[in-house]
Amino acid sequence: MDLSSIFIHDTTWSFAAEIVIRVTVMFFMIIMFLRFTGKRGIRQLSIFELTIILSLGSIAGDPMFTEDLPLIQAVLIMSLIIGMYRFCTWLTMKFQPFENFLEGKSLYIVEDGVLVLEKIEEEKMSHDEFFAEMRQQGIEHLGQVRVGLLETDGEFSILLFAPENVRYGLPLFPKSYQAVTEVQVDDCYACMYCGQTAYIIKPNESCLRCHRKCWAQAINSPVIR
């Protein structure tokens, strides 16, 4: 095996110097692009912004090491994308339907301590993903949550009930999120599919809200910060 062919091949000193120039130019073009997108563009990306950022890899990468690709072409392409980004940003500020199309809409996942059925049935959310997010924010059960919103950038916004208004809710931690096989008449239970709470008399009783037959022991502990 000829290691020189693997690491060097036909690379000349002149082309190595050219690579230095190409990488330097494209590096500063990326910085300029991110600067034009604003501070939000490098913090929490929307689908549109993520698409633009991912496109930079192809636009900036090839000219860094492709000998027969002039830098002017890459600079022109990146300049056009910056212009398109600015134009689309202006349209989103002027026209709400365009913003909804480009950025999407925020989705209500939890309302008044129960999961929003429409979003579950449309598979707009994953139980595990949303439960994990709430657990990371110190939430033990759905009865503590007044509103849970999935933002367009993928982040979750959560409003809690006041401590005196916390109700029974579906537990979110794995050890508590278990289907019961026996029920106690005086205990409250929560549907493991939609979060609806009820006092049931048998473990296979249908949920009046979603008609599923899987219950977990509901809890009503307050939020501890």
N, C-alpha and C positions, 0 to 999 in steps of 0.2 A: 504494500500500500504506500503510495506516494503522498505523504502528509502535505507537501508543498502544494500539490494540486488541489487539496481540500481547502487549505487555509489561504492560499495566495492565488493559485491558478494563473490567470493572465492579467492580474491587477498590477498596474504600473504606478510609479510614484506620482506621476502627473494626475492620474485618475483618483488616487488617494487624496491628493490635495483638492481635487474637484469635489469629492464627496464631502470634505470638510466644509467647503463653501455651500454646497447644496443643503446639508443638514442645518447649517447656521441660518440660512435664509428661510427654510421651511419652519424651523423652530420659532423664529421671531414672527413668522406669519401666523402660526397657531396662537401665540401669545396675543397678537393683535386681534385675531378673530374672537378669542375669549373675552378680550377687553371690550370689544364692540357689543358682545351679547349682554354685557352687564354683569353685576355681581351675582345675580340669581342664577345665571347660566352655569356657574361653577359650584353651586351649592345644592339645590334640589332641582333636578331636571324633569321637565315634562316630556311626554312622548315625542313631541315635535323637536324640542331641544336635544333630546338624546339622539334622535335621528341625525340631526346636524352634526353633533359631536362625533358620532361614529363614522360619519362620512369623511371627517378630517383624516382618519387613518389611511384611507385609500388615496385621498387627494395629496396628502403631504408625504406619505411613505414612499411611493414609487419614484418621485423626482429626487429623493435623497440618494439613491444608488443606481438609477437607470441612466446609463451614459448617453443614450440617444434621445432622451426626453428633456427638452429645454425648460428651464425654470420659468420662463415667461408664461408658458401654458398653465403651469400649476398656480402661479400668481393670479392669472386671469380667472381661472376657475374659482379660486378661493374668494376673489373680489366679487365675483358674481353671486356666490353663496351668501356672502355678507350682505349684499344688496337685497337678495331674496329674503334673507332672515329679517332685515329691517322692514321690508315691505309687508311680510306676513304679520310681523308684530304690530304694525300700524293698522292692518285690517282687523286683527283681533280686538284692538281697542275701539274701533269704529263700528264693527258689526258683530253683535252677540252670536248669531247663528254660525258665523265663521269661526269664532272662538270655541264654540261648543264642538264643532266639527274637528278642529285642529287639536284642542287641548282635552276634549272630553268634559264630562260633568262630574261633580262630586256626588257620591252615592251614600244615602243613609243606610247604614248596616244595622244599627240598633236604635230603637225608639222606645222609651219608657220601659227599659229593662228586658225587652224581648227582641229577637232578631226579626228583621224585615223580611217577610216571607217571599215577596216578589223578587228580591235580589237573590235569595237562596234558590228559588225555582228557576231563575234565569242563569244560575251558576255564575253570578257576578262576584261571588266571594267564596273564600275557603274558610271553613270553620277553624281549622288548625292555624292558618295564617293570622286571622283576626284575633283568635284567642291568645296566641303568642304575643301579639302586639299589646293587648290589654294587660297580660300578665307582666310584661316588661314595665308597664306604667303603674304597677302595684295594685291592680284591680283583681279581686278574688272571685267575684261572681257578677252576673249580668244585672242583678238587682241594684247594684251600685251605679249603673250607667243610665243616665237620662238620654243622651244622644251619642251615637258613634258614627262618625262620618269618614268615608274613604275619599281622600282628596285626589285631585287629578294627577298629582305628582307621586302618588302611591303612599303618601304619609297618612296616618290616622289621627283624626281630631276627636277628642272625647270630652264630653261634659258629664259631670257626676251629679247625682242627687245630693242634696244637703244631708248631713249625717242623720238627722231626725226623719228624713223621708226615704231612707234606704229600705228596700223591700226584699222579700224572698226572691232569689234568682238562681239561674243555672250556674253551678260551679265551673271554673275555668281551668283549674289545676288537675292534672291527670289522675291523681289518687282519689279525688272527690268526683271527677267526671266519670262515674261508673254506673252502668245500668243496675237497678235494684231488682232483686228477685222476690223480696218480701216487702210489704208496706205496713206502716203504722197509721192508724186512722187519724191520729192527731198531728202527724207530720206533714209538711208541705213538700211537694215534689215538682221538678221542672222537666219539661219535655226536652230531650237531648237534641232534638232537631231544630225547634224554633224558639225554645226558651220559655214558653208559656208555663206558668206555675198553676198548680191545682192541688186540691186535697182528694186523692184517689183512694179507691178501696181495693184495687188489685193491680199488680205490676204490668199487666198487659192491657190496661184500659186505654182507649183511644184518646188522643189529645183533641180537644174540641176545636182547636185552631188549625192544626195541620193534619190531624187524623193519623199521626204516627203512634206507635205503641212502645216507646222506649223512654223510661223515666230515670232521672237521677235525684238523689236527695238534695233538695234546695237548701240554701243557707242565706242568712240575712245579716252577716257580720258587717260592721261599718268599715269604711276606708281608713287605713292607718298610714299616715305619711311620715 
